Amino acid sequence: MKPYRVPGETSTIASAGCGPACAAMVIASLANPAVTPEQTCAWSVAHGYKALKQGTYYSYFRPQLAAYGIGCRQLLGSRILNQPSHPVHEQVRASLREGLWAIALMGPGTWTKGGHFVLVWDWDEKVRILDPASSAEKRANGDPDTFRREVRNYWLVDAGNFNQEDDMDISKLTDEQIRQLAGRIQDVLGRKTVSGTLAPELEEAKAWGITDGSSPGAFCTRAQAAVMTLRAVKR
């Protein structure tokens, strides 16, 4: 187990590093794909954000992400719990639909027995979550009512550079950018559910008119993937 600790404790990244792990996911997606939870945990300790025999101080996220040029702000000055009607939830949902991300501190229940940070990247009929500790279905695609009850706090992350693809000009894309687009499209078009039916993303792609769904597992060229992505985001 890799350490995440200050003198007087034996904490590890697995036991207490969910906050820096969420930060690492954000940084790796938006700024530097080489960044790891081990690096963000080390940064947290070095800058005094590791809480003794606890997790990570709330004040950690803004300066850590700012070090990579990523904007972040905490939404609540104090924790909430069991307040599903609090207006902050709708504020977060609206922000996510506009392309921002959110780091959420979860309270006891579905995601943790105590406190646990997760990264939220969308909120439609489910709350779409990257959980550093689990890929279980109910934790990755959370029930909105349950999620609202169990949230303690939120941090909004400016993911605009990642999500703003509307102005893409295919002629200006590098080979690496096209490879990345191809991978994202291929992941959607190649997935099926366990029952063998088309994945929801593929059904949506069919509705957009970027595929007829006849060969969901077939490979496409990088250029074809870029074209399909452009059609999707400009729909």
C-alpha positions in Angstrom: 0.0 0.0 0.0 1.4 3.4 -1.0 1.5 5.9 1.8 -0.5 9.0 2.1 0.4 10.2 5.6 1.8 12.8 7.9 3.8 12.0 11.1 1.7 10.2 13.7 -0.4 8.1 11.3 -0.2 5.1 8.9 -2.7 6.2 6.2 -2.4 5.0 2.7 -3.7 6.3 -0.7 -6.2 3.5 -0.6 -7.5 4.3 2.8 -7.4 8.1 2.8 -6.4 9.4 -0.7 -9.8 9.7 -2.4 -9.5 13.5 -2.6 -6.1 13.6 -4.3 -7.2 10.7 -6.5 -10.1 12.8 -7.8 -7.7 15.7 -8.4 -5.5 13.3 -10.3 -8.4 12.2 -12.5 -9.2 15.9 -13.3 -5.6 16.9 -14.0 -4.9 13.8 -16.1 -8.0 14.5 -18.2 -7.6 18.3 -18.6 -3.9 19.1 -18.3 -1.3 16.3 -18.0 -2.2 12.7 -18.6 1.0 11.5 -16.8 -0.2 12.8 -13.4 -1.1 10.0 -10.9 -2.8 9.8 -7.4 0.7 9.2 -5.9 1.9 12.5 -7.2 -1.2 14.5 -6.1 -1.0 12.8 -2.6 2.6 13.8 -2.3 1.7 17.4 -3.3 -1.1 17.4 -0.7 1.3 16.3 2.1 4.1 18.7 1.0 1.7 21.7 1.1 0.0 20.8 4.4 -3.4 19.6 3.1 -3.3 16.1 4.6 -5.4 16.0 7.8 -4.0 13.9 10.7 -5.8 10.6 11.0 -8.4 11.8 8.5 -8.4 12.6 4.8 -7.8 15.8 2.9 -8.6 19.3 4.0 -11.4 21.0 1.9 -9.0 23.8 1.0 -6.8 21.4 -1.0 -8.7 21.3 -4.3 -8.4 24.9 -5.5 -4.6 25.3 -5.2 -3.9 21.8 -6.4 -5.9 22.3 -9.6 -4.7 25.8 -10.0 -1.1 24.5 -10.1 -2.2 23.0 -13.5 -4.2 26.0 -14.7 -7.6 24.4 -13.8 -10.3 26.5 -12.1 -12.1 25.2 -9.1 -14.3 26.6 -6.4 -16.1 25.2 -3.3 -19.8 25.8 -3.3 -20.7 25.5 0.4 -19.1 27.0 3.4 -20.4 24.2 5.7 -21.5 20.7 5.1 -25.0 19.5 4.3 -26.4 16.0 4.7 -29.9 14.7 4.2 -31.0 17.9 2.4 -32.2 16.7 -1.0 -34.1 19.9 -1.6 -31.1 22.2 -1.0 -30.8 24.5 -4.1 -27.1 23.7 -4.4 -28.0 20.3 -6.0 -29.8 21.9 -8.9 -27.0 24.4 -9.3 -24.5 21.6 -9.6 -26.8 19.6 -12.0 -27.2 22.7 -14.2 -23.4 23.3 -14.2 -22.7 19.7 -15.2 -25.1 20.0 -18.1 -23.2 23.0 -19.2 -19.9 21.1 -19.3 -18.4 21.6 -15.9 -17.4 18.8 -13.5 -17.9 18.5 -9.8 -16.0 16.9 -7.0 -18.5 15.8 -4.4 -17.9 14.9 -0.8 -20.2 12.0 0.1 -21.5 11.1 3.5 -22.5 7.7 5.0 -24.6 5.5 2.7 -24.1 4.2 -0.8 -20.6 5.5 -1.4 -19.0 5.4 2.1 -19.3 4.6 5.7 -17.8 8.0 6.7 -16.6 10.6 4.2 -15.5 10.0 0.6 -14.7 12.2 -2.4 -15.9 11.3 -5.9 -15.7 13.0 -9.3 -19.1 13.7 -11.0 -18.9 14.3 -14.8 -22.6 14.4 -15.8 -26.1 14.3 -14.3 -29.0 13.2 -16.5 -31.4 10.4 -15.4 -28.5 9.2 -13.3 -25.6 10.9 -11.6 -22.5 9.9 -13.6 -19.6 9.3 -11.3 -15.9 8.3 -11.3 -15.4 6.8 -7.9 -11.7 6.3 -6.9 -12.7 3.3 -4.7 -15.2 1.4 -6.8 -16.7 0.8 -10.3 -19.9 -0.8 -8.9 -22.9 0.1 -11.0 -24.8 1.9 -8.3 -21.8 4.0 -7.5 -20.9 4.8 -11.0 -24.5 5.6 -12.1 -26.0 6.9 -8.9 -29.7 7.3 -8.1 -30.3 11.1 -8.1 -32.5 11.1 -5.0 -30.0 9.0 -3.1 -27.2 11.1 -4.2 -28.9 14.3 -3.1 -29.4 12.9 0.3 -25.9 11.7 0.8 -23.9 14.7 -0.5 -22.1 16.8 2.0 -20.3 19.4 -0.2 -19.4 20.2 -3.8 -16.5 21.7 -5.7 -17.1 22.9 -9.3 -14.3 22.2 -11.7 -13.8 24.2 -14.9 -13.7 21.4 -17.5 -14.4 23.8 -20.4 -11.3 23.0 -22.3 -12.2 19.3 -22.3 -15.8 19.7 -23.3 -15.8 22.6 -25.7 -15.5 20.7 -29.0 -18.1 22.7 -30.9 -15.5 24.8 -32.6 -13.4 21.9 -33.9 -11.9 22.2 -37.3 -11.0 18.7 -38.5 -8.3 20.1 -40.8 -6.5 21.5 -37.8 -6.6 18.3 -35.7 -3.3 16.6 -35.0 -2.8 12.9 -35.4 -2.9 12.5 -31.7 -6.1 14.4 -31.3 -7.7 12.3 -34.0 -6.5 9.1 -32.3 -8.1 10.3 -29.1 -11.4 11.1 -30.8 -11.3 7.7 -32.5 -10.9 6.0 -29.2 -13.8 7.8 -27.7 -16.1 7.0 -30.6 -14.9 3.4 -30.8 -15.6 2.9 -27.1 -19.2 4.0 -27.6 -19.9 2.2 -30.8 -18.3 -1.1 -29.7 -20.1 -1.5 -26.4 -23.2 -3.7 -25.8 -25.0 -4.6 -22.6 -24.7 -8.0 -21.1 -28.0 -9.0 -22.7 -26.6 -8.2 -26.1 -28.8 -5.2 -26.8 -27.3 -2.0 -28.0 -25.7 0.3 -25.4 -27.7 3.5 -24.6 -24.9 5.6 -26.1 -25.2 3.7 -29.4 -29.0 4.2 -29.5 -28.3 7.9 -29.0 -25.7 7.9 -31.8 -28.3 6.3 -34.1 -30.7 9.0 -33.2 -28.1 11.6 -34.1 -27.6 10.0 -37.4 -23.9 9.3 -37.0 -24.3 5.5 -37.3 -27.0 3.1 -38.5 -26.0 0.6 -35.7 -25.6 -2.3 -38.1 -21.9 -3.0 -37.1 -21.4 -1.6 -33.6 -18.1 -3.5 -33.2 -16.6 -2.6 -36.5 -13.5 -0.4 -36.6 -13.5 3.0 -38.2 -10.7 5.2 -39.4 -9.4 8.1 -37.3 -10.8 10.5 -39.8 -14.2 8.9 -39.7 -14.2 9.1 -35.9 -13.4 12.7 -36.0 -16.2 13.4 -38.5 -18.7 11.5 -36.4 -17.7 13.4 -33.3 -17.9 16.7 -35.1 -21.4 15.9 -36.3 -22.4 14.8 -32.8 -21.2 17.9 -31.0 -22.7 20.3 -33.6 -26.0 18.6 -33.7 
